[in-house]
Each structure stands twice: as C-alpha cells, then as structure tokens.
C-alpha cells in the first residue's frame, strides 16, 4: 500500500507551461472579535486523558496569537498547565467555575 503525499500540488503532476506556478492555498486568519461578541463554551473533559480532568474552552473566534494570549492568562490565573491547539484552550484540572467567572469579568460571554 502506498502513502499519498500531501502537498500543495492540488492534483497537478506536470505542466508544459513555462510560466506555470502551483496555486497557493490561502489561509486567512479571521480578525479577532471583541470580547462582548465572543461566545465561549467551557466544559470538562476526561476522554482519552487517562482519567484526568481537563477544562476545555472552545468557540473563540479570532487570530491565533490572541487565543494564545488568552490561554496563557487563564493558565496563569489557575496556576496550572495547559495548552492551546486547534482553536481550543485546554487547562489541566477542574477550573470550570473559576474560568467562567474570570471570562465574564473580562467581558466575554461564557457558558
């Protein structure tokens, strides 16, 4: 069985056109919405984490750098570790009530 190479060739293998260039995929980051327009959902998760509880913050709309900053602020407030990946903030431990309170204080809409 052969592995399919994932590249930006979009199915084009060869072109005889000397001025041909592969079409570039544009990944446009969405502008960060103000906190009052954000709808964040805070949940607890234990699945595939060896039974450890993780607080998950999802629904953030904006640039990755702003999401990283929010994740860092929440990790600092909780005094624990965590990560930010795929548009989701993961905080180690059960901090759901505290995080919802802090997000509401900072002007976000959180459930």
VMD Tcl script that draws the C-alpha trace (Angstrom):
set ca {
  {0.00 0.00 0.00}
  {1.42 3.37 -0.93}
  {1.09 6.54 1.05}
  {-0.45 9.53 -0.61}
  {1.75 12.57 -0.38}
  {0.03 15.63 0.93}
  {1.31 18.67 -0.86}
  {0.08 21.84 -2.41}
  {0.09 20.35 -5.92}
  {-3.72 20.03 -5.96}
  {-3.52 17.01 -8.25}
  {-1.30 18.61 -10.89}
  {1.71 16.43 -11.60}
  {3.38 18.15 -14.54}
  {2.79 21.17 -16.73}
  {4.46 22.13 -20.02}
  {3.68 25.80 -19.46}
  {6.98 27.54 -18.54}
  {5.13 30.25 -16.57}
  {3.04 27.80 -14.56}
  {3.03 28.06 -10.80}
  {1.09 25.98 -8.33}
  {-1.97 27.71 -6.88}
  {-1.25 28.82 -3.33}
  {-3.71 27.89 -0.63}
  {-4.68 30.98 1.25}
  {-5.18 30.53 4.98}
  {-6.66 33.81 6.03}
  {-6.88 34.38 9.77}
  {-10.12 35.84 10.92}
  {-10.00 39.15 12.76}
  {-10.45 38.83 16.49}
  {-13.92 39.75 17.66}
  {-14.29 41.97 20.74}
  {-14.88 40.05 23.99}
  {-18.56 41.08 24.13}
  {-19.20 39.29 20.81}
  {-17.37 36.06 21.71}
  {-19.50 33.04 22.63}
  {-17.16 30.78 24.61}
  {-18.19 27.36 25.86}
  {-16.44 25.98 28.95}
  {-16.71 22.23 29.55}
  {-14.95 19.47 31.46}
  {-13.45 16.50 29.64}
  {-11.92 13.19 30.74}
  {-11.98 11.27 27.47}
  {-8.64 9.89 26.27}
  {-6.77 11.63 29.09}
  {-6.07 8.67 31.39}
  {-8.93 9.71 33.70}
  {-7.54 13.17 34.35}
  {-9.95 16.10 34.22}
  {-9.30 18.89 31.72}
  {-11.22 22.17 31.39}
  {-11.91 22.90 27.71}
  {-12.64 26.41 26.40}
  {-13.99 26.37 22.84}
  {-15.70 28.78 20.46}
  {-13.05 31.52 20.26}
  {-13.16 33.47 17.01}
  {-10.02 35.36 16.13}
  {-6.32 35.27 15.49}
  {-4.16 32.50 16.93}
  {-1.90 34.98 18.74}
  {-4.87 36.40 20.69}
  {-6.05 32.88 21.53}
  {-2.55 32.04 22.80}
  {-2.59 35.16 24.99}
  {-5.99 34.28 26.46}
  {-4.80 30.73 27.11}
  {-1.67 32.00 28.84}
  {-3.71 34.39 31.01}
  {-6.06 31.58 32.06}
  {-3.19 29.20 32.84}
  {-1.54 31.91 34.96}
  {-4.78 32.65 36.83}
  {-5.35 28.95 37.54}
  {-1.72 28.32 38.43}
  {-1.65 25.18 36.32}
  {-0.54 23.87 32.95}
  {-2.42 23.57 29.75}
  {-2.19 24.08 26.03}
  {-3.77 25.84 23.08}
  {-4.31 23.87 19.89}
  {-6.83 23.68 17.08}
  {-8.67 26.76 18.36}
  {-9.30 25.18 21.77}
  {-7.78 26.07 25.14}
  {-7.07 23.12 27.45}
  {-6.47 23.80 31.17}
  {-5.32 20.90 33.37}
  {-7.76 20.32 36.21}
  {-11.34 21.23 37.12}
  {-11.44 25.05 36.96}
  {-14.76 25.43 35.13}
  {-16.47 27.74 37.66}
  {-13.41 29.95 38.13}
  {-12.76 30.26 34.41}
  {-16.39 31.16 33.63}
  {-16.25 33.85 36.35}
  {-12.97 35.30 35.01}
  {-14.22 35.28 31.41}
  {-17.41 37.09 32.44}
  {-15.32 39.64 34.39}
  {-13.15 40.20 31.29}
  {-16.27 40.89 29.17}
  {-16.63 37.54 27.37}
  {-19.92 35.67 27.06}
  {-19.25 32.25 28.57}
  {-21.42 29.25 29.38}
}
mol new
graphics top color blue
foreach p $ca { graphics top sphere $p radius 0.5 }
foreach p [lrange $ca 0 end-1] q [lrange $ca 1 end] { graphics top cylinder $p $q radius 0.2 }
display resetview
